[in-house]
Amino acid sequence: MNDSSPTARAGRPRADSKARRAGLASFVGTTIEWYDFYIYGTASALVFGKVFFPGASPAVGVLASFATFWVGFLARPLGGILFGHFGDRMGRKGTLVTTLIMMGAATFLVGALPTHAQIGVAAPFLLALLRAVQGIAVGGEWGGAVLMASESAPKGRGSLFAMLVQQGSPAGAILATLVFLAAGTLDDAAFLSWGWRVPFLLSALLVVVGLVIRLKVEESEDFERVKESGDVVKLPVVEVLRTAWRTVLLGLGASVMGISAAYFTNTFVLAWTTHELHIGRQTMLYVLLAVAVVQFVWQPIGALISERVGETRFMVGSLLANVVVAVPMFLLIETAQPLLVFCGIALAVVCGSGYYAVLAGFLARAFPSRVRYTGISLSYQLCSTLIGGTTPLVAQALLTSGGGSVWPVAGFYAVLLLVTTACVAALGRSTERRAPQAQAVPLTV
């Protein structure tokens, strides 16, 4: 059909409206999911060691709480496989409604959980169990949200709409930090007694808002075409591992810094600065809030720049710039001066968040639409298990074993960056070889 025909022109407003609703629903839903995930990370750094592992020393308590934090990452591939299966066979919308409900329920129950002083060792066990449910939910959420936004986008704008999902990460961090800042105005006794629970209990209200928006979204057009053509795969995970295992591995490597960076700053650095460097809890939350705002503002700019210079080139350049600023970042943080700490973290965020903004669309194009949900979920969520959940745990262990020296941690950070850079370059070349005509389509704004 000719694009200039009356029917085509009449269809454009509906298609644009559908794309905007899908983008908004993906952004709001992912923001809520990351809010839930980040408040757990923040609480792990600030309070869980004290209320769930009270017999341990401060350093060991933080390590133990980070271990429960990792449980969520261990569960994420299961969520990716489970919801990827149903998302590739039955559609994206239903899975996203389910993941939002699961995440909200688990987060609310963490806020209502008795402490170690009330029920003994059952408390950390239940905490880990609820964290696993969170992990399953977010494991299914990310891939579906990326596809709902990018597959419903106008032609040539898939990466820009996928960036809306990536905006959910800083937006969730901003919400989580604001709520913890409010709770942190309480004295220590009240904060440890009930104040830390408030951010978790508020999740129930956010989930209701997210469900109202998400239930109004239509199924993605790419999935509808796959369904109509009868090309639905019976076992998507088997098909992906049979035909695209190299892409899964490269996607895993390309996701390393996108996943680990947030847990360096929002979890490890928060624990390091408040415990070892003795910066006030509220002060560091304000620093992280400002950093999240910087990321939220910079990511769309980075996505637009990538359109002009090419995604792979932009991502590799951003990651190499992050390698250059890695040592200055840690040195600035080590000063324990809040303004310099902010400058150090913000420097790394500006270099790395542009890459992160483009990552979702970059991964989505690497897999065919009939197994795309499973493919990107496997890559991203396996990486989250191997790298994301272990990041604060390994960084804290390196800091502790090094007698407080940050140099081993800086080396670990640099290695993750270099691995990510190599895999982004390799995956970009692989995708271009398979679909040069798709790569040649410019994104428009």
Buried (B, 14 or more C-beta within 10 A) or exposed (E): EEEEEEEEEEEEEEBEEBBBBBBBBBBBBBBBBBBBBBBBBBBBBBBBBBBBBEEBEEBEBBBBBBBBBBBBBBBBBBBBBBBBBBBBBBBBBBBBBBBBBBBBBBBBBBBEBBBBEEEEEEBBEBBBBBBBBBBBBBBBBBBBBBBBBBBBBBEEBBBBBBBBBBBBBBBBBBBBBBBBBBBBEBEEEEBBEEBBBBBBBBBEEBBEEBBEBBEEBBBBBBBEEBBEEEEBBEBBBEBBBEEBEEBBBBBBBBBBBBBBBBBBBBBBBBBBBBBBBEBEBEEBBBBBBBBBBBBBEBBBEBBBBBBEEBBBEBBBBBBEBBBEBBBBBBEBBBEEBBEBBBBBBBBBBBBBBBBBBBBBBBBBBBBBBBBBBBBBBBBBBBBBBBBBBBBBBBBBBBBBEEEEEBEBBBBBBBEBBBBBBBBBBBBBEBBBEEBEEEBEEEBEE
